Amino acid sequence: MASNVKNLSEYSDRNTGDVSDKTFGIVVSEWNDQVTGALLEGALETLKEQGVKKKNIRIKYVPGSFELPLGAQLLAQQKSFDAVICLGCVIQGETRHFDFICDAVAQGICNVGLKYNKPVVFGVLTTNTLQQALDRAGGKHGNKGEEAAITAVKMLGFNN
């Protein structure tokens, strides 16, 4: 969805339903917290705009993006959560570590959603630089946290 010509925060209201009684778990990586904190703010604001009650949102922190899949699984296995949003940021370094982390996180988050048959949303930035991450965490390219939240809302309305 994101590109250099599309703002991440632009979305249609198509397929958004009443989520006022739905519960959301948000798992946030503490690594690159300047970025992930902004992603969290975007997600929370979007959920609020969609009518989600504050009491129906639970935020949990994990050390880094690599831990997001397990954090998501611990929430997804609880019947009380209707959807889980994963927020993280991996910035390219000088080694291939970036590739392994990004691949593991994406695959892990995907697997959790399939295993528990509920929306488990990938809101993880995988950028070359800190500036690119900031541009996508409330900067000139919008906020991927907002995108992740609206994705969770839309997926909850998928079968309605």
N, C-alpha and C positions, 0 to 999 in steps of 0.2 A: 504494500500500500504506500509506503514512504518512498519518496524520490526527491530530487532537487527541485522539482516543480510542483510538488503536492505538499500541502501542510498536513501533518499527521492529525491535527485536531479537526479537520473537516470530515464530517460524516453525515449520512442521511439518517433520518429518524425511522426509515423503513425497518420493519421487523423489531421495533422496540415495543415491548408491552409493559404491563403493570408489574414492576419488580419491587413494590413497596414492602412486600412481605418476604422477599427472597433474602437469603443470607450469603454474604461474600466473605471469603478468607483472602487476605492479601499477604503474600510472602515477599519480603523485601530484603535484598542483599545489603549488608552493611558496607561492603567494599565499594569504593567510589560513591560514598554517601552524599556528596554534593549533588551528584546526578540522580541517584536513586531516591533521595528525599524529594527532589522536584518531580520525579515520576509519580511518587506516592501522592503528593499534593494534587497533581492532575487527575489521578485516578479517583481520589476521594471527592474532589469537586464534581467530577462527571457523575459519579454514583449518586451524589446528593441531588444534582440536577435531574436525574432520572427517577427521583422519588424514593431512593433507598434510605431507610432510617439508620441513623448513626449506630443504634444498638445492634443492628444487623450486619455490622462490618467489624471483622476482627483482624488486627494487624499482627503479624509475627515476623521476627527478624532472624535471618541466617547470616553466618559470617561472610560468605561470598556467593557468587552466582552458581558455582559448582554444587552448592548445597540446596539450591532452589528446588530441584526435583523431589528430594526427600522431604523438604518442608511442605511442598505441595501435596505430596502423598499423605503425610500425617494429617493434613486438614481434609483432603478429599475423602479419606476413608471414614470420616465422621459424617453421619447422615445429616447432621445439622447444617452442613454447608451445601448450598446449591451450586456455587461456582467458586473457583480459586483463581486469583490473578497473581502471576509471578512477575516481579519487577527487579531488574538487575542491569548491570552494565559491565561489559568486558571490552577493554581497550587494547588494541594491538600493541605488542611489545616487540622486542628484538628476536624472540624465539618462536618456535611453533606451538608453544604453550597455548596461545590464543586459539589456534585451530582446534586443539583437543578439547579445551574448555567449552568453546561455542558449540561444537558438535555434541558433546555429552549433555550439555544443558538443554539444547533443543530437543534431542531425542528423548531425554528423561522426562521433560515436561509433556511432550506428546504422549508418551507411554502412560503417564499418570491419568491423563484425560480419558484415554481409551480403556484403561483398566477399570476406572470407576464410573465410566459412562456419564460424565458430567463435564461442563466446560472448565478446562484448566488452561489459562491463557498465557501465551508467551509475550511478555512485555519486557524483553531483554534487549538492550542496545548492544550491538556488536560493531564498534567503530574503530577507525584508524587513529583518531586523536581525541583528546579530551574536548577540544572545541566542537568537534562533530557531535559528541555526546551531549554537550550543553545545548547545541542547536536543536536537538531532538528531545530535550527535557525542559521545554518551556521557552526555547529560543526561536530562531527564525523558521524552523521547520515544525513548530508546534510542540506537542507533548505526547510521547508514546504512552505515557501513563493514562492519558485520556483515551487514546485508541484502545488500549488493553481493557479499560473499564467498559467502553461501549461494545467491544467485542463480546465480553462476558454477558452483558445485557441482551444483545442480539441473539447469542447462542441459547440463552434461557428461553427466548421466545420462538426458537426454531420450530418446535413441534406444535405451536399454537396456531 
